[in-house]
Amino acid sequence: MLDPLLRWAAMAWGFGVLGYLAATMVTPGDVPVSVAGRNFGDMFNQVPTSVAQLFFPALVIGLALYGLEYAWSAPTLRTWLTETGMPGWTAAVLTAVAFLALGAVLAWLFQRLTIDVYTTIIRWAFLAIVLLALLYLLGGVLMPYGETGIVGAIAARFTPVWIALVVTFALSILTKRRTGLYGKLFDSTIGMIGFGLVMFWVFTAIFAGLFDMIATHDPLTQIVQLKNELPGVAVPDAAEDGLFPHYLLGGDNLARDIFSRMVDGAWVVIGIAPLATVFAFMVGITLGLPAGYYGGKLDTVLSFLANLILAFPVILLFYLLVTPEIIATGIPNYMATFLFVFPIIFLAVLLNSRYHTRPALRLPLLAAVLGVTGWIYLSLISEVGSPVSILPGWLDAFDVPGGILVVFVSVVFVNSPTVFRIVRGLALDIKTRDYVAAAQTRGEGPWYIMLWEILPNARGPLIVDFCLRIGYTTILLGTLGFFGLGLPPESPDWGTTINDGRRLLSIYPHPALPPAFALLTLVLGLNLLADGLREESLKD
């Protein structure tokens, strides 16, 4: 089952090398490219005067062509030579010489093609890669299990995610002219790619965590015969036990299914990082707006506290907050009691400032919102056996595990000062604008101006920072899991899974690579999404 995966890797590499060579050869001199790319392209732009000068481009292009041939079918030339009775090593050498010669011919021809031809080659090569990848994924979904190898089987498991992505993109593109900044995101290629990567893992987390539709095995179940087995290994007695017939990405050092742990790890990461970032923004906005608007001693005190926290290295501070000795003192529980009250304050001030001229609506609305959010707040901070145990069991709606709560509080604490400084700076700038002066002339209160005049006009930078901060939080969670802190040791989060696999990385690389790739793609998607949002927000 590894063969299709190797073929696709070879095909992607071959097309990628050819496309990169073409791109570096045709880049005009006044277009900034990397030094490596320019030097690499110069090797091809020179007219060869000797065999030695032609050897390097011939070698690279020949290797790319060999990768394409391997991806398309069996290594036909070498196989044919072997079948004629030629020894294996001789056939391999002649195959290499043949591809080297073909690469030399193409390298010589490439120097004599026009820019238009290069552009056409790049465009069609890219379209071919995308089309083949889509056909392969579609084949994995539609064709019977086992017909399309490991990648196809994995694609079939993600069928609900593909459907959700298609529906989301279709609706978003159809309504993009009516959805403001979100709709403008679909005018940016980078933004769409980032949005697709992020939503892929969001939908994966939802379908895996809530509906159990993607994972093939329980992430904690151990099948001892499959310890450190390679991807695609068959599960013994799967039919009799009602199990999925394979470990799609192999087994780890405790004989658990790597694919299922990677998928369930998305639920852990997506469940913590965005929500913790929202709480951090609530704290930063609630404190940053008055600091920037009022200034004076309030600004001095709050800025000093923020700078004091930021003076500590973030990773070290994060590390200290989740150590068992700190947890035993109850400090994280007391921090949760303090930090989790800020969303309630934010919502209360937001509604009060909006409806301060309509007391008949304001008072019932505030009572309802404060009642619900207060109950949620007490349920979150109250934990039986902890220093903060307020609600009785029958009223405690959220049973948050101690490790999750500690990690959540730590993320909010280390992110809030940075958000505070961003919001404070934006408030200092925006409060001098004419529309703020007009609101003051109308007699609007300070909190109305801060929340309904300043904050909406600061949404662009804040949305961009929100996306970046989720990615930053994801890396922090991975770091904690890697060091075995905060989350339980058996947790399927990506950091813990990477740590489990890195101990035998030189012998069995496959357990650590899938969660590392998942972490990479999610953070990359968040950064691309932030770039797309920044690009579109600057056009306003």
Secondary structure as GFF3:
##gff-version 3
##sequence-region A 1 540
A	DSSP	alpha_helix	2	26	.	.	.	ID=ss1
A	DSSP	alpha_helix	35	45	.	.	.	ID=ss2
A	DSSP	alpha_helix	51	72	.	.	.	ID=ss3
A	DSSP	alpha_helix	76	83	.	.	.	ID=ss4
A	DSSP	alpha_helix	88	110	.	.	.	ID=ss5
A	DSSP	alpha_helix	115	142	.	.	.	ID=ss6
A	DSSP	alpha_helix	149	157	.	.	.	ID=ss7
A	DSSP	alpha_helix	159	174	.	.	.	ID=ss8
A	DSSP	three_ten_helix	176	178	.	.	.	ID=ss9
A	DSSP	alpha_helix	180	184	.	.	.	ID=ss10
A	DSSP	three_ten_helix	185	187	.	.	.	ID=ss11
A	DSSP	alpha_helix	189	209	.	.	.	ID=ss12
A	DSSP	three_ten_helix	224	226	.	.	.	ID=ss13
A	DSSP	beta_strand	233	234	.	.	.	ID=ss14
A	DSSP	alpha_helix	238	241	.	.	.	ID=ss15
A	DSSP	beta_strand	246	247	.	.	.	ID=ss16
A	DSSP	alpha_helix	258	294	.	.	.	ID=ss17
A	DSSP	alpha_helix	296	310	.	.	.	ID=ss18
A	DSSP	alpha_helix	314	321	.	.	.	ID=ss19
A	DSSP	alpha_helix	324	328	.	.	.	ID=ss20
A	DSSP	alpha_helix	331	339	.	.	.	ID=ss21
A	DSSP	alpha_helix	342	354	.	.	.	ID=ss22
A	DSSP	alpha_helix	359	381	.	.	.	ID=ss23
A	DSSP	alpha_helix	402	430	.	.	.	ID=ss24
A	DSSP	alpha_helix	434	442	.	.	.	ID=ss25
A	DSSP	alpha_helix	446	449	.	.	.	ID=ss26
A	DSSP	pi_helix	450	454	.	.	.	ID=ss27
A	DSSP	alpha_helix	455	457	.	.	.	ID=ss28
A	DSSP	alpha_helix	459	482	.	.	.	ID=ss29
A	DSSP	alpha_helix	494	502	.	.	.	ID=ss30
A	DSSP	alpha_helix	513	537	.	.	.	ID=ss31
###
